[in-house]
Every structure is written in structure tokens, then in C-alpha cells.
Amino acid sequence: MRKSKAHRYRFELIAILSMLCFYSTAQSFRYKATLDSVQQSGFYTILLSPAIVAECQPQFRDIRIKDNADKEIPYIVKQQKTALAITNIITLPVIKTNHSGKVILQNSGETGTDELILFIKNASATRTVTLSGSDDTSHWYVIKENIVLAKDNNGNDETSFIQIIHFPYSKYRYFQISMQGKESLPLNIFKAGVYHITNTANNSFNVLPQPAIIQHDSSDKKSYIQLLFDKYYQVNKLRFSLSGVKFFNRSFTLYNGNSINNLVLDSGNVNSRDSSITLNLQVKTNKLLLVVNNLDNALLHINRFTAYQLPIALIAYLDAGKKYNLFFGDSTLGAPAYDLQYFSDSIRANTNLLAIKTIEKMAVPAGTKTNVDNHLHTWLLWSIIIAVLLLLIYFSFALLKDINRKTTNTDAHL
């Protein structure tokens, strides 16, 4: 009898745990997007529209790419930044010398640098060089010795390769690269330069749908302007202008939500000389509140308001001839952990674009939560976990009681 009771406890516990695991891991995507056909195997960029981003969870943890066999495809998320870093190469002229083992580079702009980019003709050879600097090409001073120049083992179809050498920061007008070893033929360094990085504003934004604007002018001498979107959009930039009187200079505060008790996103001043304001943000929301401090002045009104989202894309390796779908809109999912994230720097920037053909809203299975009952789902899940813990405690005491009873009976027989 006791043995059958223990088996019953074990069976009930396994059943409850199985139901809990199924409930907590079952995927219930609300949207499915069909991707265009893949013509050839390779990495593809899938641009996410603001409408798709609005239905995804923060950090896009619920996005999944699957083929027709329901196999999950790894991807990385690429989101542009408000400012773009543009890298150019400033070429340093190569001065010819009578010595084939020495290359002199002219730094006419006296640009300070701690690295040089060398363009070298293909060669399956290794050479050691010394880097020195000078301001007159007559007096040379060592900068770094024993620098190894060699092509890596990655094969390509180019006739040259690039190697970057690093050294202590220097501003010499001339740099000299000297091959070590008198009997060794030199490498053919035909071009050299330094990196130059400039930051420029990113103007490639997606315009979000216009929100509903509701203004309430309060007796506390402030104007409360609610901006109500139809979805939870990713907002990366706001532009608005105010008007109402010829001369004004007002302070404002922007909140995430519809109350001054919510998170402050930004604040500043707007005036009649420059009534257009641009704010860079990083927020996913469907409500914003702009509070304008009027003091004892006439009221102002929003003359123009535009919200923007930075381009967001997925990059994945897809096979030719296979059909792929994009699933999203499941708040129960955690972020996936793909090995591909460690190779993001190796993926070419000019990947092919793959369009999204159609987006359909999927039928929500019975008992599956939606965004409306997020809190109910959370409480239900925690209730199940607590119930399982209580059952574990109950089963443990019941089994312990059976063991004590068995021990007592055994002692009585003795």
C-alpha cells in the first residue's frame, strides 16, 4: 500500500511539472510574416517596419525565423545609431628612395597617429621591419622595431593584401619602414595611409504614423499635451514646433506615458527664434506627454509633430530554394542565444535584402494569453509554481510520515 501511495505521489508530481513546463514554454506567436524566396544561399538582411517592431517585445526577444520544417534559423539584430561613424583612409604619399628595402611615407598634414595601413602586393613570405620617424628625412628616430609583415592564411582573389601596424602615438612629418635582413628581398609596399573617423548625423529614419494630439491647458499655468499612438512604437527621434504668440521662450518636459509621474525622457527650452525642437530618444511606447510651462504668458499650441524610428533589421544565413517565415508577438518568450552573435563583425555590410511579402495575424490558441491579459498570465503562472512547491512540501511530509510509521512498526516487532 505504501509503495503504491509513493508511486501515486510521484505520478501526480510528474504530471503537474509536465503541465507547468508545457505552459511556460509553449510558443504562441500572434503574427507570421512570409519572406520572399531565396535565390542563392548567403546572408540576407530583413528590414523590420515600424508596424512589426511595434508588435515585438523589448530587445526583440520574441522574434524567430523558421523554415518550412519548423527549424529555427539563427539571426542577429542590427539597429542603426543616431550618429554614424564614417571611416575614411587618408593616403600618405610614398616617396621613392634608392634603397629598395626602405619605404618613406610623407605625412604632410602632420597627422598624429598610432597606426599605419599598409597595402602590400601578394606574397607568401614573412618580413620583419623597423618603423622610424623624421621631420626632415635626414635625422631618423626609431619608433618601433621587429614588426612582422605577413599575409594571413585566408585565401582570396585579390592581388594585394592590407596589414595594419600599431605603434606609440607619433606626429612625425615622415615615416620610414625599413626591411631587416640585408640579403632578403623586400615586400612591395605600394600604398599606405591612416584611418580618419568622422561622426555625422544619421538621416535615414522611418517616419511613424501620426499620433492623436490632445491638449489640456491647466490652471497651474502649464499646457499638458498628450501624444497617443495606435501601437507601442519604437521612438528614436521627435521633431515638434510650437506657435501661438510672436515672442516666447518656454521650458518643456517630455514624459513617457500620460502622467508627470512617469519617466522623464527629456527637457529643454523652445523659443520664437527657433521654435522647432529635435529630441533623440530610445523608448518603446504608445503614449507621450509634453508639458509646457507657460507661467503668466499666452498659451502655445503644437504646430507640427513627427516621430521617427531608426532602421532595424535582422541578418541571417538562408539557403537557396527554402521557404522562410518570420514569427513575432509572443510575450512569453525569452531572448534566443545564437552563436552567430559572436561573428557579427565578420558578416559583410553589403548583404542582400530580403523583402517581407505578407503579414498575417495568427489565431490565438484557447487559453493562450494576449497583450490584454499580460498581468493575468503572470499571476496564473506564479500561482502554478506556488502550487507545485506546496505539493512538493506536502508529498515530502507524507513520505516522511510513511517512513516514520514503517520504522515504528519495525521497532515494535523487534
C-alpha positions in Angstrom: 0.0 0.0 0.0 2.8 2.4 1.0 4.6 1.6 -2.2 1.6 2.3 -4.4 1.0 5.6 -2.5 4.6 6.7 -3.2 4.1 5.8 -6.9 0.9 7.9 -6.9 2.7 10.9 -5.4 5.5 10.6 -8.0 3.0 10.3 -10.9 1.0 13.3 -9.7 4.1 15.4 -9.3 5.5 14.5 -12.7 2.1 15.3 -14.3 1.9 18.7 -12.7 5.5 19.6 -13.6 5.0 18.5 -17.2 1.9 20.7 -17.4 3.9 23.6 -15.9 6.8 23.2 -18.4 4.4 23.0 -21.3 2.5 26.0 -20.2 5.7 28.1 -19.6 7.5 27.1 -22.9 4.6 26.8 -25.4 5.1 29.4 -28.1 2.0 31.5 -29.0 3.1 33.9 -31.7 0.5 36.4 -32.7 1.9 37.3 -36.1 3.5 35.5 -39.0 5.3 37.2 -41.9 6.1 35.3 -45.1 9.6 36.1 -46.5 10.4 36.4 -50.2 12.1 33.5 -52.0 15.8 33.0 -51.5 17.6 32.8 -54.9 21.0 31.9 -53.7 22.5 30.8 -50.3 24.1 33.5 -48.2 23.5 36.2 -45.6 20.4 38.3 -46.0 19.1 41.5 -44.4 15.4 41.6 -43.4 14.2 45.1 -42.7 11.6 45.4 -39.9 8.9 48.0 -40.5 7.7 50.2 -37.6 4.4 48.2 -37.5 6.4 44.9 -37.0 8.7 46.5 -34.3 5.6 47.8 -32.5 4.3 44.2 -32.1 7.6 42.8 -30.8 8.8 42.6 -27.3 11.6 44.9 -26.0 15.0 44.0 -27.4 13.2 41.9 -30.0 13.4 38.8 -27.8 10.3 37.1 -29.3 11.4 37.2 -33.0 12.0 33.8 -34.6 12.9 32.9 -38.2 11.8 29.4 -39.2 11.9 27.3 -42.3 9.0 25.1 -43.5 10.4 22.2 -41.5 9.9 24.4 -38.4 13.7 24.6 -37.9 14.8 27.8 -36.1 17.3 29.9 -38.0 19.9 32.0 -36.1 20.0 35.7 -36.7 21.5 38.9 -35.3 19.7 42.3 -34.8 21.2 45.3 -36.5 19.9 48.7 -35.4 21.4 51.9 -36.7 22.6 54.6 -34.4 21.5 58.3 -34.3 25.1 59.3 -35.3 27.1 57.4 -37.9 30.8 56.9 -37.7 32.3 57.2 -41.2 35.8 55.8 -41.6 38.0 57.1 -44.4 41.6 56.4 -45.3 43.9 59.4 -45.6 46.6 58.3 -48.1 50.2 59.1 -47.3 52.3 59.6 -50.4 55.1 57.1 -50.9 58.5 58.7 -51.6 60.8 56.7 -53.8 64.3 56.0 -52.5 67.5 54.5 -53.9 67.2 51.7 -51.3 64.6 49.0 -52.2 64.4 47.9 -48.6 63.2 51.3 -47.4 59.8 53.0 -47.9 59.3 56.6 -46.8 55.8 57.9 -46.2 55.1 61.7 -46.3 52.8 62.9 -43.5 52.4 66.4 -44.9 49.4 67.2 -42.7 51.5 66.2 -39.6 48.5 64.0 -38.6 49.1 62.3 -35.2 48.5 58.6 -35.4 49.3 55.3 -33.6 48.8 53.0 -36.6 49.5 52.8 -40.3 47.6 50.9 -43.0 50.0 49.2 -45.5 48.8 48.0 -48.9 51.2 45.2 -50.0 51.4 43.2 -53.2 50.6 39.5 -52.7 53.5 37.4 -51.4 53.8 34.2 -49.5 56.6 35.5 -47.3 57.3 37.0 -43.9 59.4 40.0 -43.3 60.5 41.9 -40.2 60.7 45.7 -40.4 61.6 48.7 -38.3 59.5 51.9 -38.2 61.2 55.2 -37.7 60.2 58.9 -37.9 61.7 62.1 -39.1 60.8 65.8 -39.6 63.5 66.4 -42.3 64.3 63.0 -43.9 67.9 63.4 -42.7 67.6 62.6 -39.0 65.7 59.4 -38.3 64.5 58.2 -34.9 63.2 54.7 -34.1 59.5 54.3 -33.2 59.1 50.5 -33.1 61.3 47.5 -34.0 60.7 43.9 -35.0 57.3 44.5 -36.7 56.3 41.3 -38.6 54.6 41.7 -42.0 52.9 38.6 -43.4 49.7 37.8 -45.2 47.2 35.7 -43.3 46.1 32.3 -44.5 42.7 33.4 -45.7 42.7 32.9 -49.5 41.1 35.5 -51.9 41.2 36.6 -55.5 42.9 39.9 -54.9 46.5 40.7 -56.0 47.3 42.5 -52.7 46.6 42.5 -49.0 46.3 45.0 -46.2 48.2 45.0 -43.0 47.8 47.4 -40.1 50.8 48.1 -37.8 50.4 49.7 -34.4 53.0 51.8 -32.5 53.3 54.6 -30.0 51.4 57.8 -31.0 53.6 60.0 -33.3 53.3 63.2 -35.3 56.4 63.0 -37.5 56.3 64.6 -41.0 57.8 61.4 -42.4 57.6 57.7 -41.5 60.2 55.2 -42.8 59.7 51.4 -43.0 63.0 49.6 -43.2 63.3 45.9 -44.0 65.5 43.9 -41.6 68.0 41.5 -43.2 70.4 42.6 -45.9 70.1 39.5 -48.1 66.2 39.3 -48.1 64.2 40.8 -50.9 61.7 43.4 -49.6 57.9 43.2 -49.7 56.3 45.5 -52.3 54.5 48.2 -50.2 52.8 50.3 -52.9 50.4 52.4 -50.8 49.9 53.5 -47.2 47.6 55.6 -45.1 45.9 56.4 -41.8 42.3 56.0 -40.7 40.2 59.1 -40.3 36.9 58.8 -38.4 34.1 61.4 -38.6 30.7 61.4 -37.0 27.7 62.5 -38.9 24.0 62.6 -38.1 22.0 59.7 -39.4 19.1 60.9 -41.5 17.8 57.5 -42.6 14.8 57.3 -40.2 11.4 55.7 -40.7 8.5 58.0 -40.1 6.0 56.7 -37.6 2.2 57.1 -38.0 0.9 60.5 -36.7 -0.4 60.2 -33.2 -3.6 61.7 -31.8 -2.9 65.0 -30.1 -4.9 66.1 -27.1 -4.0 69.4 -25.3 -5.2 70.4 -21.9 -4.4 73.9 -20.6 -4.4 73.8 -16.8 -4.9 76.5 -14.1 -1.4 75.7 -12.9 -0.1 77.7 -15.8 1.0 74.7 -17.8 -0.1 73.0 -21.0 -0.4 69.2 -21.0 -0.2 67.8 -24.5 -0.9 64.1 -24.8 0.5 62.2 -27.9 -1.4 59.0 -28.3 -0.1 56.4 -30.8 -2.2 53.4 -32.1 0.7 50.9 -31.2 3.7 50.6 -29.0 6.2 52.1 -31.4 10.0 52.3 -31.1 10.6 56.1 -30.9 14.2 57.3 -31.6 13.6 60.9 -32.6 11.0 63.6 -32.2 10.5 66.8 -34.0 7.9 69.4 -33.0 7.3 73.1 -33.1 5.2 75.4 -31.0 3.4 78.6 -32.0 0.8 81.0 -30.6 2.4 84.3 -30.0 5.0 86.4 -31.8 7.6 86.2 -29.0 8.0 83.4 -26.5 10.6 81.4 -24.5 9.2 78.4 -22.7 10.6 75.4 -20.8 9.2 72.0 -21.5 9.4 68.4 -20.2 8.7 65.2 -22.1 7.4 62.1 -20.2 7.0 58.5 -21.2 3.3 57.9 -20.6 0.3 60.2 -19.8 1.3 61.4 -16.4 4.0 63.6 -14.9 4.7 60.7 -12.5 6.1 58.7 -15.4 9.7 58.6 -16.6 11.2 61.9 -17.8 12.6 61.4 -21.3 13.9 64.9 -22.0 13.6 68.6 -21.1 14.7 71.9 -22.6 13.6 75.3 -23.9 11.8 76.4 -27.0 11.7 80.0 -28.2 10.2 82.0 -31.1 13.6 82.4 -32.8 13.9 78.7 -33.2 10.5 77.1 -32.5 11.5 73.7 -34.0 12.8 71.2 -31.5 14.6 67.8 -32.2 14.9 65.2 -29.5 16.9 62.0 -29.7 15.2 59.2 -27.7 15.3 55.5 -27.1 11.9 54.4 -25.9 9.1 52.0 -26.9 5.8 53.5 -26.0 2.3 54.3 -27.2 1.8 57.5 -25.1 3.9 60.6 -24.6 3.2 63.7 -22.5 4.7 67.1 -23.4 4.3 69.6 -20.6 4.9 73.3 -21.5 5.5 75.8 -18.7 3.6 78.9 -19.7 4.0 81.0 -16.5 1.9 84.2 -17.0 2.1 84.1 -20.8 -0.4 83.3 -23.5 -0.9 79.7 -24.4 1.1 77.9 -27.1 0.0 75.0 -29.3 1.8 72.3 -31.3 2.3 73.5 -34.8 4.0 70.3 -36.1 4.9 66.9 -34.6 6.7 64.0 -36.2 8.1 60.8 -34.6 10.8 58.6 -36.2 12.3 55.2 -35.8 15.8 54.2 -36.7 16.0 51.4 -39.3 16.1 47.9 -37.6 17.0 44.7 -39.5 17.7 41.0 -39.0 20.7 39.4 -40.6 20.5 35.6 -41.1 22.1 33.0 -43.3 19.5 31.4 -45.6 19.7 28.5 -48.0 18.5 28.8 -51.6 15.2 27.1 -52.5 13.9 27.0 -48.9 10.9 28.9 -47.7 11.2 31.0 -44.6 8.7 32.7 -42.2 9.2 35.3 -39.5 7.2 34.9 -36.3 6.8 37.5 -33.6 4.4 38.8 -30.9 4.9 36.3 -28.1 5.5 38.0 -24.7 6.3 34.6 -23.0 9.5 34.1 -24.9 13.0 35.0 -23.7 15.7 36.2 -25.9 17.4 33.5 -28.0 21.1 32.8 -27.6 22.7 32.2 -31.0 26.4 31.6 -31.8 26.0 33.9 -34.7 26.3 36.9 -32.4 30.0 36.3 -32.0 30.6 36.6 -35.7 28.7 39.8 -36.4 31.9 41.7 -37.3 32.8 39.1 -39.9 29.5 39.5 -41.8 29.7 41.7 -44.9 27.9 45.0 -44.7 26.5 44.7 -48.2 24.3 41.7 -47.7 21.3 41.1 -50.0 17.9 42.5 -49.0 15.1 40.0 -48.5 11.6 41.5 -48.6 8.7 40.6 -46.4 5.8 39.6 -48.7 2.8 39.3 -46.4 2.0 39.7 -42.7 -0.9 37.8 -41.1 -2.4 37.8 -37.7 -2.4 34.2 -36.3 -5.3 32.8 -34.4 -4.5 32.7 -30.7 -5.0 29.2 -29.2 -7.5 28.7 -26.5 -6.0 29.6 -23.1 -3.1 31.5 -24.7 -2.5 35.0 -23.4 -2.5 38.2 -25.4 -1.2 41.6 -24.6 -4.6 42.4 -23.0 -4.2 39.9 -20.2 -0.4 40.1 -19.6 -0.8 40.5 -15.8 -3.4 37.8 -15.5 -1.0 35.4 -17.3 1.9 36.3 -15.0 -0.2 35.7 -11.9 -1.5 32.4 -13.2 2.0 31.2 -14.0 3.2 32.1 -10.5 0.1 30.5 -9.0 1.0 27.2 -10.7 4.6 27.5 -9.4 3.5 28.1 -5.9 1.0 25.2 -6.1 3.8 22.9 -7.2 6.0 24.0 -4.3 3.2 23.4 -1.8 2.6 19.9 -3.3 6.3 19.2 -3.1 6.2 20.1 0.6 3.0 18.0 1.1 4.5 14.9 -0.6 7.7 15.3 1.3 5.9 15.3 4.7 3.6 12.4 3.6 6.6 10.3 2.5 8.4 11.2 5.7 5.4 10.2 7.7 5.2 6.8 5.9 8.9 6.2 6.6 8.4 7.0 10.3 5.4 4.7 10.6 7.4 1.9 8.9 10.3 2.5 11.3 7.9 2.4 14.3 6.3 -0.8 13.2 9.7 -2.4 12.6 10.8 -1.4 16.1 7.6 -2.8 17.6 8.2 -6.2 16.0 11.7 -6.2 17.4 
